């Protein structure tokens, strides 16, 4: 299974990737919104772990564009939002 980790906190992304690799997953990491948007649109990922607070393009806009473009990869949102309404 191929996973894209879209996270700009390097340490968090590397720790998550290490755990996924140890579990047998193939993992790519990107911390830039433009790169994540491109990779998700052209690479055959089985799942994306997506931070909403990416630089360049935020994760929510990336996800919206993927869906408009017909990219149906499953996405797990990984983010630190402050308010309850932002987390739902």
PLY file of the C-alpha trace (Angstrom):
ply
format ascii 1.0
element vertex 88
property float x
property float y
property float z
element edge 87
property int vertex1
property int vertex2
end_header
0.00 0.00 0.00
1.36 3.41 -1.00
0.86 6.37 1.35
1.49 10.09 0.91
2.12 11.98 4.14
1.38 15.66 3.55
2.81 17.32 6.66
5.08 20.34 7.04
6.30 19.44 10.54
9.33 17.38 9.56
9.70 15.46 12.81
6.03 14.46 12.92
6.10 13.39 9.26
9.29 11.36 9.72
7.99 9.62 12.86
4.71 8.72 11.18
6.54 7.54 8.07
8.90 5.35 10.11
5.95 3.64 11.80
4.17 3.08 8.48
7.31 1.74 6.79
7.84 -0.64 9.72
4.27 -1.86 9.14
5.06 -2.57 5.49
3.77 0.54 3.73
5.56 2.45 0.96
5.64 6.09 2.10
6.32 9.44 0.46
6.51 12.68 2.45
5.87 16.22 1.29
5.52 19.38 3.33
4.56 21.83 0.58
1.00 22.33 -0.60
1.84 22.76 -4.28
3.90 19.57 -4.29
1.20 17.65 -2.42
-1.48 18.84 -4.84
0.61 17.72 -7.80
1.62 14.35 -6.35
-1.91 13.50 -5.32
-3.18 14.34 -8.78
-0.63 12.30 -10.76
0.63 9.49 -8.47
-1.37 6.35 -7.61
-1.58 6.63 -3.80
-3.80 4.29 -1.83
-4.28 6.86 0.94
-3.14 10.38 1.83
-2.54 11.64 5.36
-3.25 15.35 4.88
-2.38 18.28 7.12
-4.76 21.19 6.58
-2.11 23.79 7.50
0.36 23.30 4.64
2.33 26.21 3.16
1.60 27.37 -0.44
-1.84 25.75 -0.67
-3.72 24.62 2.42
-4.89 21.04 2.71
-8.59 21.79 2.48
-8.15 23.56 -0.87
-5.99 20.69 -2.11
-8.70 18.20 -1.18
-11.41 20.32 -2.82
-9.41 20.53 -6.04
-8.71 16.79 -6.07
-12.41 16.05 -5.74
-13.28 18.53 -8.51
-10.65 16.83 -10.70
-12.02 13.37 -9.92
-9.18 12.25 -7.63
-10.90 9.80 -5.28
-8.00 8.73 -3.09
-9.05 8.23 0.55
-7.79 11.05 2.78
-7.13 11.07 6.52
-6.98 14.59 7.94
-4.10 15.18 10.36
-4.18 18.68 11.78
-4.03 20.76 14.92
-6.94 23.17 14.93
-7.80 25.38 17.88
-11.56 25.58 18.01
-14.14 22.83 18.18
-15.90 24.04 15.01
-12.65 23.86 13.04
-12.09 20.24 14.07
-15.47 18.95 12.92
0 1
1 2
2 3
3 4
4 5
5 6
6 7
7 8
8 9
9 10
10 11
11 12
12 13
13 14
14 15
15 16
16 17
17 18
18 19
19 20
20 21
21 22
22 23
23 24
24 25
25 26
26 27
27 28
28 29
29 30
30 31
31 32
32 33
33 34
34 35
35 36
36 37
37 38
38 39
39 40
40 41
41 42
42 43
43 44
44 45
45 46
46 47
47 48
48 49
49 50
50 51
51 52
52 53
53 54
54 55
55 56
56 57
57 58
58 59
59 60
60 61
61 62
62 63
63 64
64 65
65 66
66 67
67 68
68 69
69 70
70 71
71 72
72 73
73 74
74 75
75 76
76 77
77 78
78 79
79 80
80 81
81 82
82 83
83 84
84 85
85 86
86 87
